[in-house]
Amino acid sequence: MKRKSLALALAAVLCVSSLTACGSSGNDSKKDTADKGTEAGTESGGETEQVEKEQIEVPDEPTKGGTLTVSLSSSPRNLDPAKYTGSYEGQVINNVCDRVVEYNKDLSEIVPSLAEEWTVSDDGLTYVFKIRQGVKFQKGKYQDGREMTAEDIAYSLNRSAKDSSLNRLDMLENAEVTGDWEVTCTLAEPNAAFLTALTDAGNSIVPKEEVEGWGDDFGAHLVGTGPFAMESFELDQQSVLVKNPDYWVAEPNLDKLVFKVITDSNQAANALKTGEIDIASSITGEAVKSVRDDSKLQLMEMPGLHVAYIYFNQVNGPTADKKVREALIKAINVEEMTASIYQYGEAVPAKLSLPPGSWGYDASCEELVPDYDPEGAKKLLTEAGYPDGFECDLYISNTALREKMATLVQAYLKTNLNVTVNINKSEWGTFSESAASGNAHMYGMSWTWYPDPYFFLNKLFSSKEIGALGNGQGFSNAEVDQLLDDALKATDQNERAEMYKKALRIVTEELPGIFYSNENVIHGLNPEVQDFVQKADNQMFFVTPWTNVWKVQ
């Protein structure tokens, strides 16, 4: 009976996915370049036939003007760089604002942006930045498009160090103006990830007048130096950006950039088919197949720097007991669950809290993760004092992938351990507050950032991050803390990698959660979209030194 009920739960998830797809007549997709002739589709059953893609006539020179509309799978809540908590918000912030430095096209190198060049002291504590001249802010209510100065750089970085919701710049002790176009940043201790941290949307440069003038409403009236200016922000609806003709990199080809909230992936794919949107970002499920199979659409997909996981409370409730955590892990068939969630090859099963694309990944740690073993799980739970199971809450955001995961986890734990899981789903802002509070028994989400292990291991497992979204479950291990701290003081990447691998091994042995998938970055595009560059961190930029997106009209 138990296997039957679990099979029924799996079937229910598949059925819901199919009904959703049929009801909305949509799918999810990704885009190849407009001149590619065919795409191969991959389903859970294997390879599908190649779909011949229709060709469009593309001018030799970019077309100026037009509006490009991009779907977001969850609603941005706060666009103030210091207060944002999700990648959805980062997509908007990154196109309104600039940062001191940026990653290059393939995330392999830090390159100049608002800083033209920089030097680092021998002890690794002092960074001196030469600031680019002639860069102007977009016009706002409290300043009229004035020139950005070194004071703005220092102000923004100090603000982030003090107020960031995710402690994005916690290594910075102080930023100060040390010349007309010079800013000196002093770190509390050497930190090899400092420059990478500066590339994050949360460390964008903003004008003090606008921040102080708008107060708590600054996010809805964001002003920066980027390629697009904020025209309007409607919570749960859309963010409308207009081009900044004075952008210092290049005048945008597009007149307008709209980020439209469409939480259902199939509806996003349908909107792509009808022309309501131009890019369906982060699509999943039947939507992926729909775009693959549509001869008029393009699909772009690549492995992401991504981990989807269920994090157990390390301090309170039953999961504070390692035996309980091990029992829960053994009660869930991760490969089966992943195949059920991602039916169209949108992800691969995972085991570790670091994605394989990170240079700190250590495949030898995979063997430390317990295998699926329902009988062993029951024995462990009995030993932990819960022979009849228990009741707990699982918090998730209201996206299709997390809902599928939660339904399956609920079925596995009830069937195999008589553990009753209450699913609490909400929009991203409410979810992130719940997850960071330390009160959730379990929460399920995903983490995507840069190749540097710091942005995964430090943010998820350093005790300094307790109370932030990354370590909302209170993971604390003195040896891990020391390794993570030491890795930031080292300057040689190979030396840092060895320290992170040691930390990863200890973290994995502690069984803090279930790290079940590495999702691909998947976008569906209309072929009219040109020069769009997909990135492994899933961040979308539309005007950079290496691309200036445009539409065939």
C-alpha positions as CSV (number, residue, x, y, z in Angstrom):
1,M,0.0,0.0,0.0
2,K,2.8,2.4,0.8
3,R,4.5,2.0,-2.6
4,K,1.2,2.3,-4.2
5,S,0.4,5.6,-2.5
6,L,3.9,7.0,-3.4
7,A,3.4,5.9,-7.0
8,L,0.0,7.7,-7.0
9,A,1.7,10.8,-5.7
10,L,4.3,10.7,-8.4
11,A,1.5,10.2,-11.0
12,A,-0.4,13.2,-9.5
13,V,2.6,15.5,-10.0
14,L,2.9,14.4,-13.6
15,C,-0.8,14.8,-14.2
16,V,-0.9,18.3,-12.7
17,S,2.0,19.3,-14.9
18,S,0.2,18.0,-18.0
19,L,-3.1,19.6,-17.1
20,T,-1.4,22.9,-16.5
21,A,0.3,22.8,-19.8
22,C,-2.9,21.9,-21.6
23,G,-4.9,24.5,-19.8
24,S,-2.6,27.4,-20.7
25,S,-1.6,26.1,-24.2
26,G,2.0,27.2,-23.4
27,N,5.4,25.9,-22.7
28,D,8.9,27.0,-21.6
29,S,11.9,27.4,-23.8
30,K,15.3,28.6,-24.7
31,K,16.9,30.3,-27.6
32,D,19.7,29.5,-30.0
33,T,21.0,32.1,-32.4
34,A,18.6,33.1,-35.1
35,D,20.6,31.4,-37.9
36,K,20.6,27.9,-36.4
37,G,18.6,25.5,-38.5
38,T,17.6,22.7,-36.1
39,E,17.3,21.9,-32.4
40,A,17.3,18.5,-30.7
41,G,14.8,18.0,-28.0
42,T,15.3,15.8,-25.0
43,E,12.5,14.3,-23.0
44,S,12.4,11.9,-20.1
45,G,12.1,9.1,-22.6
46,G,15.1,10.1,-24.6
47,E,15.9,12.0,-27.8
48,T,13.1,13.5,-29.9
49,E,13.2,14.2,-33.5
50,Q,15.0,17.4,-34.5
51,V,12.7,20.3,-35.3
52,E,13.5,22.4,-38.4
53,K,13.6,26.0,-37.3
54,E,12.2,28.6,-39.6
55,Q,14.7,31.2,-40.8
56,I,14.1,34.9,-40.6
57,E,15.8,37.7,-42.5
58,V,18.3,39.5,-40.3
59,P,19.7,42.8,-41.3
60,D,23.5,43.3,-41.4
61,E,23.2,46.2,-39.0
62,P,21.3,46.3,-35.7
63,T,17.8,47.8,-35.9
64,K,17.3,50.7,-33.5
65,G,14.2,51.1,-31.3
66,G,11.4,48.8,-30.2
67,T,10.3,47.3,-26.9
68,L,11.7,44.0,-25.6
69,T,9.6,42.2,-23.0
70,V,11.0,39.5,-20.7
71,S,9.1,37.2,-18.4
72,L,10.2,36.7,-14.8
73,S,9.0,33.5,-13.0
74,S,8.6,35.3,-9.7
75,S,7.8,38.8,-8.7
76,P,10.5,41.2,-7.6
77,R,9.7,42.7,-4.2
78,N,12.3,45.4,-3.5
79,L,14.6,46.9,-6.2
80,D,16.7,48.8,-3.7
81,P,20.1,47.1,-4.2
82,A,20.8,47.0,-0.5
83,K,17.5,45.3,0.2
84,Y,17.0,42.8,-2.6
85,T,17.0,39.1,-1.8
86,G,16.2,37.3,-5.1
87,S,17.6,36.9,-8.6
88,Y,14.3,38.2,-10.0
89,E,15.1,41.6,-8.5
90,G,18.7,41.4,-9.6
91,Q,17.6,41.1,-13.2
92,V,16.0,44.6,-13.0
93,I,18.7,46.2,-10.9
94,N,21.5,45.0,-13.2
95,N,20.0,46.8,-16.1
96,V,19.3,50.1,-14.3
97,C,22.6,50.3,-12.4
98,D,26.3,49.6,-12.8
99,R,28.9,48.4,-10.4
100,V,32.5,49.2,-9.7
101,V,33.6,46.1,-11.6
102,E,31.9,43.4,-13.6
103,Y,32.4,39.8,-14.7
104,N,33.2,39.3,-18.3
105,K,31.0,37.4,-20.8
106,D,31.8,33.9,-19.7
107,L,32.4,34.6,-15.9
108,S,36.1,33.9,-16.2
109,E,37.5,37.3,-15.4
110,I,36.7,40.5,-13.4
111,V,36.8,43.5,-15.8
112,P,36.6,47.3,-15.3
113,S,33.3,49.1,-15.1
114,L,32.8,52.3,-13.1
115,A,36.3,51.7,-11.9
116,E,38.8,52.0,-14.8
117,E,41.6,50.2,-12.9
118,W,42.6,49.2,-9.4
119,T,45.5,48.1,-7.2
120,V,45.7,45.8,-4.2
121,S,48.1,46.1,-1.3
122,D,50.5,43.3,-0.6
123,D,48.6,42.3,2.6
124,G,45.3,42.1,0.7
125,L,43.6,44.6,3.0
126,T,43.5,47.7,0.7
127,Y,42.0,48.2,-2.7
128,V,42.5,51.5,-4.5
129,F,40.1,52.2,-7.4
130,K,40.5,54.8,-10.1
131,I,37.0,56.0,-10.9
132,R,35.7,56.5,-14.4
133,Q,34.9,60.1,-15.3
134,G,32.0,61.4,-17.3
135,V,29.4,58.9,-16.2
136,K,26.0,60.3,-15.4
137,F,23.1,59.1,-13.3
138,Q,19.7,58.9,-14.8
139,K,17.4,61.8,-14.0
140,G,15.4,61.4,-10.8
141,K,13.2,63.4,-8.5
142,Y,16.1,64.5,-6.3
143,Q,18.9,65.1,-8.8
144,D,18.8,66.1,-12.4
145,G,21.1,63.5,-14.0
146,R,24.3,64.7,-12.4
147,E,27.8,63.2,-12.9
148,M,28.6,60.3,-10.7
149,T,31.6,60.9,-8.4
150,A,33.9,59.1,-6.1
151,E,31.7,60.1,-3.2
152,D,28.8,58.1,-4.8
153,I,31.0,55.0,-5.0
154,A,32.1,55.3,-1.3
155,Y,28.5,56.0,-0.2
156,S,27.0,53.0,-2.1
157,L,29.6,50.5,-0.9
158,N,29.4,51.6,2.7
159,R,25.7,51.5,2.6
160,S,25.8,47.9,1.2
161,A,28.3,46.8,3.8
162,K,26.0,48.1,6.6
163,D,22.5,47.4,5.2
164,S,22.7,44.5,2.8
165,S,19.9,41.9,3.4
166,L,22.3,39.1,2.4
167,N,25.5,40.5,3.9
168,R,26.9,40.9,0.4
169,L,29.7,43.2,1.4
170,D,30.4,42.1,5.0
171,M,34.1,41.9,4.3
172,L,34.3,45.7,3.8
173,E,35.4,47.8,6.8
174,N,35.2,51.1,5.1
175,A,35.2,52.9,1.7
176,E,36.6,56.4,1.5
177,V,37.4,59.0,-1.1
178,T,41.1,59.5,-1.3
179,G,41.3,61.6,-4.4
180,D,39.1,63.5,-6.9
181,W,38.6,60.2,-8.8
182,E,39.9,57.7,-6.3
183,V,38.2,55.5,-3.7
184,T,40.1,53.3,-1.2
185,C,38.4,50.3,0.2
186,T,39.8,48.8,3.4
187,L,38.8,45.3,4.4
188,A,38.6,44.0,8.0
189,E,40.8,41.0,6.9
190,P,42.0,39.7,3.5
191,N,39.2,38.4,1.3
192,A,39.9,36.9,-2.0
193,A,36.2,37.2,-3.0
194,F,36.0,40.9,-2.6
195,L,36.2,41.9,-6.3
196,T,33.7,39.2,-7.2
197,A,31.4,40.5,-4.5
198,L,31.5,43.9,-6.0
199,T,30.0,42.5,-9.2
200,D,26.7,41.6,-7.4
201,A,23.6,43.7,-8.1
202,G,23.4,44.4,-4.4
203,N,26.6,46.5,-4.7
204,S,25.3,48.7,-7.4
205,I,26.2,52.4,-7.3
206,V,23.3,54.8,-6.5
207,P,22.9,58.5,-5.8
208,K,22.6,59.4,-2.1
209,E,20.0,62.1,-2.8
210,E,17.6,59.6,-4.4
211,V,18.1,57.1,-1.6
212,E,17.5,59.5,1.2
213,G,14.8,61.4,-0.7
214,W,12.6,58.3,-1.3
215,G,13.5,56.5,1.9
216,D,11.9,53.1,2.1
217,D,10.3,53.7,-1.4
218,F,13.7,54.0,-3.2
219,G,13.4,50.6,-4.7
220,A,10.2,51.5,-6.6
221,H,12.0,54.6,-8.0
222,L,15.5,53.1,-8.6
223,V,18.1,55.4,-10.1
224,G,21.5,54.3,-11.3
225,T,24.0,54.8,-14.1
226,G,23.0,51.9,-16.2
227,P,21.7,51.5,-19.8
228,F,18.0,51.8,-18.8
229,A,16.1,54.1,-16.5
230,M,13.1,53.0,-14.3
231,E,9.9,54.3,-15.7
232,S,7.5,52.4,-13.5
233,F,7.4,49.5,-11.0
234,E,4.2,47.6,-10.4
235,L,4.5,45.0,-7.7
236,D,3.5,41.5,-8.9
237,Q,3.0,43.0,-12.4
238,Q,5.9,44.5,-14.3
239,S,8.9,46.8,-14.3
240,V,9.1,49.1,-17.2
241,L,12.5,50.6,-18.2
242,V,13.3,53.1,-20.9
243,K,16.7,53.6,-22.5
244,N,19.3,55.9,-21.1
245,P,20.6,57.7,-24.3
246,D,23.6,59.0,-22.4
247,Y,24.8,55.5,-21.2
248,W,28.6,55.6,-21.0
249,V,29.1,52.2,-22.6
250,A,26.9,52.7,-25.6
251,E,23.4,54.0,-26.5
252,P,21.0,51.0,-26.1
253,N,19.5,49.7,-29.3
254,L,16.2,49.1,-27.6
255,D,13.9,52.0,-26.6
256,K,12.2,50.1,-23.8
257,L,12.9,47.0,-21.7
258,V,10.0,45.4,-19.8
259,F,10.2,42.7,-17.1
260,K,6.8,41.1,-16.9
261,V,5.9,38.7,-14.0
262,I,4.5,35.4,-15.3
263,T,4.8,32.8,-12.6
264,D,3.5,29.9,-14.6
265,S,6.1,28.6,-17.0
266,N,3.5,27.3,-19.5
267,Q,1.8,30.7,-19.6
268,A,5.1,32.3,-20.2
269,A,5.7,30.0,-23.2
270,N,2.2,30.8,-24.5
271,A,3.0,34.5,-24.2
272,L,6.1,33.9,-26.2
273,K,4.1,32.1,-28.9
274,T,1.6,35.0,-29.1
275,G,4.2,37.7,-29.2
276,E,3.2,39.1,-25.8
277,I,6.8,38.6,-24.6
278,D,10.1,38.2,-26.5
279,I,12.1,36.2,-23.9
280,A,10.6,33.6,-21.6
281,S,13.2,33.3,-18.9
282,S,13.9,30.3,-16.6
283,I,11.2,28.1,-18.2
284,T,10.6,24.5,-17.1
285,G,8.5,21.5,-17.7
286,E,6.1,21.1,-20.6
287,A,7.0,24.6,-21.6
288,V,10.5,23.5,-22.5
289,K,9.2,20.8,-24.9
290,S,6.7,23.3,-26.4
291,V,9.4,25.8,-27.3
292,R,11.7,23.1,-28.5
293,D,9.0,21.7,-30.8
294,D,7.9,25.1,-32.1
295,S,9.6,25.9,-35.4
296,K,9.1,29.6,-34.9
297,L,10.8,29.8,-31.5
298,Q,14.4,29.4,-30.3
299,L,15.6,27.6,-27.2
300,M,18.8,28.5,-25.3
301,E,20.0,26.2,-22.6
302,M,23.2,25.6,-20.7
303,P,24.4,24.1,-17.4
304,G,23.8,26.6,-14.6
305,L,25.8,27.5,-11.5
306,H,22.8,26.3,-9.5
307,V,21.8,24.0,-6.7
308,A,18.2,23.3,-5.7
309,Y,17.8,22.1,-2.1
310,I,15.8,21.5,1.0
311,Y,17.5,22.9,4.1
312,F,16.8,21.4,7.5
313,N,16.6,23.5,10.7
314,Q,19.9,22.8,12.5
315,V,18.8,24.3,15.9
316,N,15.1,23.7,16.5
317,G,12.6,20.9,16.1
318,P,13.2,17.2,15.1
319,T,15.8,18.1,12.4
320,A,18.2,19.5,14.9
321,D,19.0,15.7,15.5
322,K,21.4,14.5,12.8
323,K,19.8,11.0,12.9
324,V,16.5,12.6,11.9
325,R,18.2,14.5,9.1
326,E,19.8,11.2,7.8
327,A,16.4,9.5,8.1
328,L,14.7,12.1,6.0
329,I,17.4,12.0,3.3
330,K,17.2,8.2,3.2
331,A,13.4,8.3,2.8
332,I,13.5,10.3,-0.4
333,N,14.6,8.8,-3.8
334,V,16.3,11.9,-5.2
335,E,16.9,10.5,-8.7
336,E,13.2,9.4,-9.0
337,M,12.1,12.8,-7.6
338,T,14.3,14.8,-9.9
339,A,13.1,12.8,-12.9
340,S,9.5,13.6,-11.9
341,I,10.1,17.3,-11.3
342,Y,12.2,17.9,-14.5
343,Q,10.5,15.7,-17.2
344,Y,12.2,17.5,-20.1
345,G,15.8,17.5,-19.1
346,E,15.8,20.8,-17.3
347,A,18.2,19.6,-14.6
348,V,20.3,16.7,-13.5
349,P,20.3,15.0,-10.0
350,A,22.6,16.5,-7.5
351,K,24.2,15.5,-4.2
352,L,26.3,18.4,-3.0
353,S,25.7,21.9,-1.9
354,L,28.1,23.2,-4.6
355,P,27.4,23.0,-8.3
356,P,29.8,21.0,-10.5
357,G,30.7,24.2,-12.4
358,S,32.4,25.7,-9.3
359,W,36.1,25.2,-9.0
360,G,35.7,24.1,-5.4
361,Y,33.6,21.0,-6.3
362,D,34.8,17.7,-5.1
363,A,33.1,14.6,-6.6
364,S,34.6,12.4,-3.9
365,C,32.2,13.9,-1.4
366,E,29.2,12.5,-3.2
367,E,29.7,9.1,-1.6
368,L,29.0,10.7,1.8
369,V,25.4,11.4,0.9
370,P,23.1,8.5,2.1
371,D,21.4,6.5,-0.6
372,Y,17.7,5.9,-0.8
373,D,16.9,3.3,2.0
374,P,13.3,3.5,3.4
375,E,13.9,0.7,5.9
376,G,17.1,2.2,7.1
377,A,15.3,5.5,7.4
378,K,12.6,4.0,9.6
379,K,15.2,2.5,11.9
380,L,17.1,5.8,12.3
381,L,13.9,7.7,13.0
382,T,12.9,5.1,15.7
383,E,16.4,5.5,17.3
384,A,15.9,9.2,17.3
385,G,12.7,8.8,19.3
386,Y,10.1,9.2,16.6
387,P,8.8,5.7,15.8
388,D,5.5,7.0,14.8
389,G,6.8,9.9,12.8
390,F,6.1,13.6,13.5
391,E,4.6,16.7,11.9
392,C,6.6,19.5,10.3
393,D,6.3,22.5,8.0
394,L,8.1,22.9,4.6
395,Y,8.3,26.5,3.3
396,I,8.6,27.2,-0.4
397,S,8.0,30.0,-2.9
398,N,5.0,29.8,-5.2
399,T,6.8,28.5,-8.3
400,A,5.9,25.4,-10.2
401,L,9.2,23.6,-9.6
402,R,9.2,24.1,-5.8
403,E,5.5,23.1,-5.7
404,K,6.3,19.8,-7.5
405,M,9.2,19.2,-5.2
406,A,7.2,19.9,-2.1
407,T,4.3,17.6,-3.2
408,L,6.8,14.7,-3.8
409,V,8.7,15.2,-0.5
410,Q,5.4,15.2,1.3
411,A,4.5,11.9,-0.3
412,Y,7.9,10.3,0.3
413,L,8.0,11.2,4.0
414,K,4.4,10.2,4.7
415,T,4.7,6.9,2.9
416,N,8.2,5.9,4.2
417,L,8.3,7.5,7.7
418,N,4.7,8.6,8.6
419,V,6.1,12.1,8.7
420,T,3.4,14.6,8.0
421,V,4.6,17.6,6.0
422,N,2.6,20.8,5.8
423,I,3.4,22.8,2.7
424,N,3.5,26.6,3.2
425,K,3.9,28.4,-0.1
426,S,4.0,32.2,-0.7
427,E,5.4,34.8,-3.0
428,W,9.2,35.3,-2.9
429,G,9.3,38.2,-0.4
430,T,7.3,36.5,2.2
431,F,9.1,33.2,1.7
432,S,12.5,34.7,2.0
433,E,11.6,36.3,5.3
434,S,10.3,33.0,6.6
435,A,13.4,31.2,5.5
436,A,15.8,33.7,7.1
437,S,13.9,33.7,10.4
438,G,15.2,30.4,11.7
439,N,11.7,29.2,12.5
440,A,11.1,27.0,9.5
441,H,11.4,23.2,10.1
442,M,12.5,22.9,6.4
443,Y,12.6,25.3,3.5
444,G,13.1,24.6,-0.2
445,M,14.7,26.9,-2.7
446,S,17.6,27.2,-5.0
447,W,20.9,29.1,-5.0
448,T,22.7,30.4,-8.0
449,W,25.7,32.7,-8.1
450,Y,29.3,32.8,-9.2
451,P,31.9,30.0,-9.8
452,D,33.8,31.1,-6.6
453,P,32.8,28.6,-3.8
454,Y,32.6,31.6,-1.4
455,F,29.2,32.5,-2.9
456,F,27.8,29.1,-2.0
457,L,29.7,27.7,1.0
458,N,30.2,30.9,2.9
459,K,26.8,32.2,2.2
460,L,25.0,28.9,3.1
461,F,27.2,27.5,5.9
462,S,29.2,30.2,7.6
463,S,27.9,31.0,11.1
464,K,28.4,34.7,10.2
465,E,25.4,34.3,7.8
466,I,23.0,33.0,10.4
467,G,19.8,35.1,10.2
468,A,20.4,35.8,6.5
469,L,18.5,34.0,3.8
470,G,21.5,31.7,3.0
471,N,21.9,30.3,6.5
472,G,18.4,30.8,7.8
473,Q,18.6,27.3,9.4
474,G,21.4,28.0,11.8
475,F,24.3,25.8,10.5
476,S,27.3,26.3,12.7
477,N,30.6,24.4,12.7
478,A,33.8,25.9,14.1
479,E,36.0,23.9,11.7
480,V,34.0,24.9,8.7
481,D,34.1,28.5,9.8
482,Q,37.9,28.4,10.1
483,L,38.3,26.8,6.7
484,L,36.0,29.3,5.0
485,D,37.8,32.2,6.7
486,D,41.2,30.8,5.7
487,A,40.1,30.3,2.1
488,L,39.3,34.0,1.9
489,K,42.8,35.0,3.1
490,A,44.6,32.9,0.6
491,T,45.4,34.4,-2.8
492,D,46.2,31.2,-4.8
493,Q,43.1,29.7,-6.3
494,N,44.4,26.1,-6.0
495,E,45.1,26.6,-2.3
496,R,41.7,28.1,-1.8
497,A,40.1,25.2,-3.7
498,E,41.6,22.7,-1.3
499,M,40.3,24.5,1.7
500,Y,36.8,24.7,0.2
501,K,36.9,21.0,-0.6
502,K,37.7,20.2,3.0
503,A,34.9,22.5,4.2
504,L,32.5,20.8,1.6
505,R,33.4,17.4,3.0
506,I,32.6,18.4,6.6
507,V,29.3,20.2,5.5
508,T,28.3,17.1,3.6
509,E,29.0,14.8,6.6
510,E,26.7,17.0,8.7
511,L,23.8,16.3,6.4
512,P,22.3,19.8,6.6
513,G,19.8,19.2,3.8
514,I,18.9,17.5,0.6
515,F,20.7,19.0,-2.4
516,Y,18.6,17.4,-5.2
517,S,19.3,19.1,-8.5
518,N,21.5,21.3,-10.7
519,E,19.1,23.2,-12.9
520,N,20.0,24.4,-16.4
521,V,19.6,28.0,-17.5
522,I,16.8,27.8,-20.0
523,H,15.3,30.7,-22.0
524,G,12.8,30.7,-24.8
525,L,13.2,33.5,-27.4
526,N,11.5,34.8,-30.4
527,P,14.0,34.8,-33.3
528,E,13.6,38.5,-33.7
529,V,15.8,38.9,-30.6
530,Q,19.4,39.4,-31.6
531,D,22.8,39.3,-29.7
532,F,21.3,38.1,-26.4
533,V,24.0,36.3,-24.4
534,Q,23.1,33.6,-22.0
535,K,25.1,33.2,-18.8
536,A,25.7,30.3,-16.4
537,D,24.7,32.5,-13.4
538,N,21.3,33.2,-15.1
539,Q,21.8,36.9,-15.1
540,M,20.5,38.8,-18.1
541,F,22.3,41.9,-19.4
542,F,21.1,43.8,-22.5
543,V,23.8,46.4,-23.0
544,T,27.4,45.6,-22.1
545,P,30.9,46.1,-23.7
546,W,30.3,42.8,-25.5
547,T,26.6,43.0,-26.5
548,N,23.8,45.4,-27.3
549,V,20.6,43.4,-27.7
550,W,18.2,44.4,-30.5
551,K,15.1,43.2,-32.3
552,V,14.5,42.6,-36.0
553,Q,11.5,44.8,-36.9
